[in-house]
Amino acid sequence: MRHRPFWTDRIEHAWRQRSVVWLPGVRRVGKTTLCQGLPEVEYFDCERPRTRRLLDDPEGFLDSVRGRRIVLDEIHRLPYPSELLKVAADHYRDVRVLATGSSVLGASARFRDTLAGRKREVWLTPMALADQAAFGHPSLTHRLLRGGLPPFFLAADFPEADFQEWMDAYWARDIQELFRLERRQSFQCFVELVLAHSGGLFEATRFARACEVSRTTITNYLGVLEATFVAHVIRPFTTRRATEILAAPKVYGFDTGFVVYYRGWQELRREDLGALWEHYVLNELHACLETREIRYWRDKQGHEVDFVLARRASAPVAIECKWSAKDFDPGSLRVFRRRYPRGDTFLVAHDVERRSARTVDDFTVTVIGLRELIQALSAGRDRRHRS
């Protein structure tokens, strides 16, 4: 069993804040192994009928585990999972509960309560930078090619059959149990197209034609992918200027390995690495900043900034992703900063060993590696929380 200190520390910290912690993440991202590796926990697999019968009486069950740390793995298999968690949060605060699932709380009718104010959430993303050492592989290109699901990353050969098996299980065990969608062929066609065109502007009409469903159905499908963490919808940053893209989102697939597979790539060329690096940076932002509130910026002349962090009452942070710092063209950032002159500006590239600064017009671009970028953003977040 591989120790993942980044995530275990995150769970322990969440437990110090609330007695109930929700650990969501896609199938095979490592939730079960992570939970079983926590010290002094009692593990309950909610896929087993015997466990589900045990949990039929929430108060009786919680009485039996007073003062303990417990894991309720795949809790969405229960008929009314949020009921048990609500009782635990309100009346059994001496019981530390870690519940796992494949979607956000409240994603389906089975979750009748999102437990707002009663729980902390630790979203287990595909392997982050901190996981590289734990899994013993230093190659970034290997991570980009295989993706960040541990079994896929560790496979001796490219796990081609496993991608389709994952998709079949996702439909049968997540989509059907949580959402009960019909038209499997249309839905899976949509998922495959989202992954193949990952990182592009989302046009529902184009997907509707290809999948032979209505535009409304495509919008519903996208909501399901977002709720189950299979797609990340990045909405535009705008102050509603007439020259800016106001509504069209960009949609990213959840994992570089699946993007590679559904684009039909067997190996990575130099021209493929920039797009995958952008996905990897997004994964790191999700993992370390614990937020899905990440935007992009684009104007109607085609100038674009990859990611914008725009917290309330704070100046927008602009992040441009390049595989190599030598590929940097400041044109889009120049246009963005003319309109939004305040805020930090970063260029994050894989080949930066030491941060530096470049002056562009009257603003500064910090050229930085990914690990240092996260440190800088986390330090800025901590300063805002203290002020």
C-alpha positions as CSV (number, residue, x, y, z in Angstrom):
1,M,0.0,0.0,0.0
2,R,1.4,3.4,-1.1
3,H,1.4,6.2,1.5
4,R,0.0,9.5,0.1
5,P,0.9,12.1,2.8
6,F,-0.5,15.0,0.9
7,W,-4.0,13.6,1.0
8,T,-3.9,12.0,4.4
9,D,-2.8,15.3,5.9
10,R,-5.7,17.0,4.1
11,I,-8.2,14.5,5.6
12,E,-6.7,14.9,9.1
13,H,-6.9,18.6,8.8
14,A,-10.6,18.4,7.6
15,W,-11.4,16.1,10.5
16,R,-10.1,18.7,13.0
17,Q,-12.6,21.2,11.6
18,R,-15.7,18.9,11.3
19,S,-16.6,15.4,12.4
20,V,-17.9,14.5,8.9
21,V,-15.7,14.6,5.9
22,W,-16.8,14.0,2.3
23,L,-14.2,12.4,0.0
24,P,-15.5,12.5,-3.6
25,G,-13.6,11.5,-6.7
26,V,-13.9,9.5,-9.9
27,R,-13.9,5.8,-10.1
28,R,-10.4,4.2,-9.5
29,V,-8.8,7.4,-8.4
30,G,-7.7,5.7,-5.2
31,K,-10.4,6.5,-2.6
32,T,-10.6,3.0,-1.1
33,T,-6.8,2.5,-0.8
34,L,-6.3,6.0,0.7
35,C,-9.1,5.3,3.3
36,Q,-7.8,1.9,4.2
37,G,-4.3,3.4,4.8
38,L,-5.5,5.9,7.4
39,P,-4.4,5.1,10.9
40,E,-6.9,3.8,13.5
41,V,-9.9,3.7,11.2
42,E,-12.7,1.2,11.0
43,Y,-13.7,0.5,7.4
44,F,-17.2,-0.2,6.1
45,D,-17.8,-1.1,2.4
46,C,-21.3,0.1,1.5
47,E,-21.3,-2.0,-1.6
48,R,-21.7,-5.1,0.6
49,P,-25.4,-6.0,1.4
50,R,-24.3,-6.9,5.0
51,T,-23.0,-3.4,5.5
52,R,-26.1,-1.8,4.1
53,R,-28.3,-3.8,6.5
54,L,-26.0,-2.7,9.4
55,L,-26.6,0.9,8.4
56,D,-30.4,0.6,8.1
57,D,-30.6,2.0,11.6
58,P,-28.3,5.1,11.6
59,E,-28.6,5.8,15.3
60,G,-28.0,2.2,16.3
61,F,-25.0,2.0,14.1
62,L,-23.5,5.3,15.3
63,D,-24.1,4.2,18.9
64,S,-21.9,1.2,18.2
65,V,-18.9,3.2,17.0
66,R,-18.8,6.0,19.6
67,G,-15.5,7.7,19.8
68,R,-14.0,6.0,16.7
69,R,-12.9,7.0,13.3
70,I,-14.9,5.3,10.6
71,V,-14.9,5.1,6.8
72,L,-18.1,4.7,4.9
73,D,-16.8,3.8,1.4
74,E,-19.2,4.3,-1.6
75,I,-21.9,5.6,0.7
76,H,-24.1,6.5,-2.3
77,R,-25.0,2.8,-2.5
78,L,-27.2,3.4,0.6
79,P,-30.9,4.3,0.0
80,Y,-30.6,7.6,1.9
81,P,-26.9,8.4,2.5
82,S,-27.3,12.0,3.5
83,E,-29.6,11.0,6.4
84,L,-26.9,9.0,8.1
85,L,-24.3,11.7,7.6
86,K,-26.7,14.4,8.9
87,V,-27.4,12.4,12.1
88,A,-23.7,11.9,12.6
89,A,-22.9,15.5,12.1
90,D,-25.6,16.8,14.5
91,H,-25.7,14.1,17.2
92,Y,-22.5,12.0,17.2
93,R,-19.7,14.5,17.0
94,D,-17.4,12.2,18.8
95,V,-17.5,9.9,15.7
96,R,-15.1,10.9,13.0
97,V,-16.8,9.9,9.7
98,L,-15.1,9.8,6.3
99,A,-17.6,9.1,3.6
100,T,-16.6,8.5,-0.1
101,G,-18.6,8.7,-3.3
102,S,-18.4,9.4,-7.0
103,S,-20.2,12.7,-7.2
104,V,-20.8,15.9,-5.4
105,L,-23.3,15.7,-2.5
106,G,-26.8,16.6,-3.8
107,A,-26.0,15.4,-7.3
108,S,-29.1,13.1,-7.3
109,A,-32.4,12.7,-5.5
110,R,-30.7,10.0,-3.4
111,F,-28.8,12.8,-1.6
112,R,-31.6,14.8,-0.1
113,D,-29.3,17.1,1.9
114,T,-25.9,18.6,0.9
115,L,-24.9,19.0,4.6
116,A,-24.0,22.6,4.1
117,G,-22.2,23.8,7.2
118,R,-22.0,20.3,8.6
119,K,-19.1,18.7,6.7
120,R,-15.8,19.4,5.2
121,E,-14.9,18.2,1.7
122,V,-11.6,16.8,0.4
123,W,-11.8,16.3,-3.4
124,L,-9.5,13.5,-4.4
125,T,-8.3,14.4,-7.8
126,P,-6.1,12.3,-10.2
127,M,-2.5,12.2,-9.1
128,A,-1.2,15.6,-8.1
129,L,2.5,16.7,-8.2
130,A,2.8,15.6,-4.5
131,D,1.8,12.0,-5.5
132,Q,4.7,11.6,-8.0
133,A,7.2,10.6,-5.3
134,A,4.7,8.2,-3.6
135,F,4.2,6.3,-6.8
136,G,7.9,6.2,-7.7
137,H,8.0,7.6,-11.2
138,P,9.8,10.8,-12.0
139,S,8.7,11.2,-15.6
140,L,6.2,13.9,-16.2
141,T,5.5,12.6,-19.8
142,H,4.7,9.2,-18.3
143,R,2.1,10.9,-16.1
144,L,0.6,12.9,-19.0
145,L,0.4,9.8,-21.2
146,R,-1.0,7.3,-18.7
147,G,-3.0,9.8,-16.7
148,G,-3.4,10.1,-12.9
149,L,-5.5,7.1,-11.9
150,P,-3.0,5.0,-10.0
151,P,-3.8,1.6,-11.7
152,F,-3.4,3.2,-15.1
153,F,-0.3,5.1,-14.1
154,L,1.4,1.9,-12.7
155,A,0.4,-0.5,-15.5
156,A,3.4,-2.2,-17.2
157,D,2.0,-1.4,-20.6
158,F,-0.4,1.2,-21.9
159,P,-3.7,0.0,-20.4
160,E,-5.8,0.4,-23.5
161,A,-8.5,-2.1,-22.5
162,D,-8.8,-0.5,-19.0
163,F,-10.1,2.8,-20.5
164,Q,-13.2,1.2,-22.0
165,E,-13.7,-1.0,-18.9
166,W,-13.7,2.2,-16.8
167,M,-16.2,3.8,-19.1
168,D,-18.5,0.8,-19.0
169,A,-18.4,0.7,-15.1
170,Y,-19.0,4.5,-15.0
171,W,-22.2,4.0,-16.9
172,A,-23.4,1.0,-15.0
173,R,-22.4,1.9,-11.5
174,D,-22.4,5.7,-11.3
175,I,-24.7,7.0,-14.0
176,Q,-27.4,4.4,-13.7
177,E,-27.4,4.2,-9.9
178,L,-27.3,8.0,-9.3
179,F,-29.1,9.5,-12.4
180,R,-30.8,6.6,-14.2
181,L,-30.2,8.1,-17.6
182,E,-31.5,6.5,-20.8
183,R,-29.8,6.3,-24.2
184,R,-26.5,4.9,-23.2
185,Q,-25.1,5.2,-26.7
186,S,-25.8,8.9,-26.9
187,F,-24.4,9.6,-23.4
188,Q,-21.2,7.6,-24.0
189,C,-20.7,9.3,-27.4
190,F,-21.0,12.6,-25.6
191,V,-18.4,11.6,-23.0
192,E,-16.0,10.4,-25.6
193,L,-16.4,13.7,-27.6
194,V,-15.8,15.8,-24.5
195,L,-12.6,13.9,-23.8
196,A,-11.4,14.1,-27.5
197,H,-12.1,17.8,-27.7
198,S,-11.0,18.6,-24.1
199,G,-9.9,22.2,-23.5
200,G,-12.0,23.7,-26.2
201,L,-15.0,26.0,-26.2
202,F,-18.2,24.1,-25.6
203,E,-20.9,24.4,-28.2
204,A,-23.9,22.3,-27.1
205,T,-25.5,22.4,-30.6
206,R,-22.5,20.7,-32.2
207,F,-22.6,17.9,-29.6
208,A,-26.3,17.5,-30.0
209,R,-26.0,16.8,-33.7
210,A,-23.3,14.2,-33.2
211,C,-25.0,12.4,-30.3
212,E,-28.5,12.6,-31.9
213,V,-30.2,14.2,-28.9
214,S,-31.5,17.7,-28.1
215,R,-29.5,20.7,-27.0
216,T,-31.3,20.5,-23.6
217,T,-30.2,16.9,-23.2
218,I,-26.6,17.8,-23.9
219,T,-26.8,20.5,-21.3
220,N,-28.1,17.9,-18.8
221,Y,-25.4,15.5,-19.8
222,L,-22.7,18.1,-19.1
223,G,-24.2,18.7,-15.7
224,V,-23.9,15.0,-14.9
225,L,-20.3,15.0,-16.0
226,E,-19.5,18.0,-13.9
227,A,-21.3,16.5,-10.8
228,T,-19.3,13.3,-11.2
229,F,-16.0,15.1,-11.7
230,V,-15.5,13.6,-15.2
231,A,-15.6,17.1,-16.8
232,H,-14.5,20.5,-15.5
233,V,-16.5,23.4,-16.8
234,I,-14.4,26.5,-16.9
235,R,-16.5,29.6,-17.3
236,P,-15.3,32.9,-18.7
237,F,-14.1,35.7,-16.5
238,T,-15.7,38.9,-17.6
239,T,-17.0,42.2,-16.4
240,R,-19.6,42.1,-19.2
241,R,-17.6,44.2,-21.6
242,A,-18.9,44.1,-25.1
243,T,-15.6,42.8,-26.4
244,E,-15.4,39.8,-24.1
245,I,-16.7,36.2,-24.3
246,L,-19.5,36.3,-21.8
247,A,-21.1,32.8,-21.6
248,A,-19.4,30.1,-23.6
249,P,-17.5,27.8,-21.2
250,K,-14.4,25.7,-21.9
251,V,-14.7,22.0,-20.9
252,Y,-11.8,19.9,-19.8
253,G,-11.7,16.2,-19.4
254,F,-10.8,15.0,-15.9
255,D,-7.6,13.2,-16.7
256,T,-4.8,13.4,-19.3
257,G,-4.7,9.6,-19.8
258,F,-8.3,9.6,-21.0
259,V,-7.8,12.6,-23.2
260,V,-4.8,10.9,-24.8
261,Y,-6.8,7.6,-25.3
262,Y,-9.9,9.3,-26.9
263,R,-7.7,11.4,-29.2
264,G,-6.2,8.1,-30.4
265,W,-2.6,8.9,-29.4
266,Q,-0.2,6.0,-28.7
267,E,2.8,8.2,-27.9
268,L,3.3,11.9,-27.3
269,R,4.7,14.3,-29.8
270,R,6.3,17.7,-28.9
271,E,3.1,19.5,-30.2
272,D,0.9,17.4,-27.9
273,L,2.6,18.4,-24.7
274,G,1.3,22.0,-24.4
275,A,-2.4,21.0,-24.2
276,L,-1.7,18.2,-21.7
277,W,0.4,20.4,-19.6
278,E,-2.5,22.8,-19.4
279,H,-4.7,19.9,-18.1
280,Y,-2.1,19.0,-15.6
281,V,-1.8,22.6,-14.3
282,L,-5.6,22.6,-13.9
283,N,-5.5,19.4,-12.0
284,E,-2.9,20.8,-9.6
285,L,-5.0,24.0,-9.0
286,H,-8.0,21.8,-8.2
287,A,-6.0,19.6,-5.9
288,C,-4.1,22.2,-4.0
289,L,-6.4,25.2,-3.9
290,E,-9.6,23.1,-3.2
291,T,-11.7,25.1,-5.6
292,R,-13.6,24.6,-8.8
293,E,-13.9,28.4,-9.2
294,I,-11.3,28.8,-11.9
295,R,-12.1,30.9,-15.0
296,Y,-10.6,31.6,-18.3
297,W,-10.6,34.9,-20.3
298,R,-11.1,35.5,-24.0
299,D,-12.1,38.4,-26.1
300,K,-13.8,38.4,-29.5
301,Q,-10.5,39.0,-31.3
302,G,-9.2,35.7,-30.1
303,H,-6.9,36.8,-27.3
304,E,-7.0,34.3,-24.5
305,V,-5.7,33.7,-21.0
306,D,-5.7,30.1,-19.9
307,F,-6.8,30.5,-16.3
308,V,-8.0,33.4,-14.1
309,L,-8.5,33.2,-10.4
310,A,-11.0,35.9,-9.5
311,R,-11.9,35.9,-5.8
312,R,-14.4,38.4,-4.5
313,A,-12.8,41.8,-3.6
314,S,-9.5,40.6,-5.1
315,A,-7.7,41.5,-8.3
316,P,-7.7,38.8,-10.9
317,V,-4.7,36.5,-11.0
318,A,-3.8,35.5,-14.6
319,I,-2.1,32.2,-15.3
320,E,-0.7,31.3,-18.7
321,C,0.5,27.7,-19.3
322,K,3.3,26.8,-21.7
323,W,5.2,23.5,-22.0
324,S,8.4,25.5,-22.4
325,A,9.0,29.1,-21.2
326,K,10.6,29.7,-24.6
327,D,7.1,29.4,-26.2
328,F,5.7,32.4,-24.4
329,D,4.1,35.1,-26.4
330,P,2.9,38.0,-24.2
331,G,0.3,39.3,-26.6
332,S,-2.9,38.0,-24.9
333,L,-1.6,38.9,-21.4
334,R,-0.8,42.4,-22.7
335,V,-4.5,42.8,-23.8
336,F,-5.8,41.4,-20.6
337,R,-3.7,43.6,-18.4
338,R,-4.7,46.7,-20.3
339,R,-8.3,46.0,-19.3
340,Y,-7.5,44.6,-15.8
341,P,-4.2,46.3,-14.7
342,R,-4.3,45.0,-11.1
343,G,-3.4,41.5,-10.0
344,D,-0.5,39.0,-10.3
345,T,0.4,37.5,-13.6
346,F,2.1,34.1,-14.0
347,L,3.7,32.1,-16.8
348,V,3.9,28.5,-15.6
349,A,6.1,26.1,-17.6
350,H,7.6,22.6,-16.9
351,D,11.2,23.6,-17.7
352,V,11.5,26.5,-15.2
353,E,14.0,25.7,-12.5
354,R,14.2,29.1,-10.9
355,R,11.5,31.8,-10.8
356,S,12.2,35.0,-12.7
357,A,10.4,38.1,-13.7
358,R,9.8,39.6,-17.2
359,T,8.5,43.1,-17.7
360,V,5.9,43.5,-20.4
361,D,4.8,47.1,-20.9
362,D,3.8,48.3,-17.4
363,F,3.2,44.9,-15.7
364,T,5.4,42.1,-14.5
365,V,5.1,38.4,-15.6
366,T,6.4,36.0,-13.0
367,V,7.9,33.0,-14.8
368,I,7.6,30.0,-12.5
369,G,7.5,26.2,-12.1
370,L,4.3,24.5,-11.1
371,R,5.3,23.7,-7.5
372,E,6.4,27.2,-6.9
373,L,3.2,28.6,-8.5
374,I,1.0,26.6,-6.0
375,Q,3.2,27.9,-3.2
376,A,2.7,31.5,-4.4
377,L,-1.0,31.1,-4.8
378,S,-1.4,29.4,-1.4
379,A,0.6,32.1,0.3
380,G,-1.6,34.8,-1.3
381,R,-4.8,32.9,-0.2
382,D,-3.5,32.7,3.4
383,R,-2.7,36.4,3.5
384,R,-6.2,37.2,2.4
385,H,-7.7,34.9,5.0
386,R,-5.7,36.6,7.8
387,S,-6.6,40.1,6.7
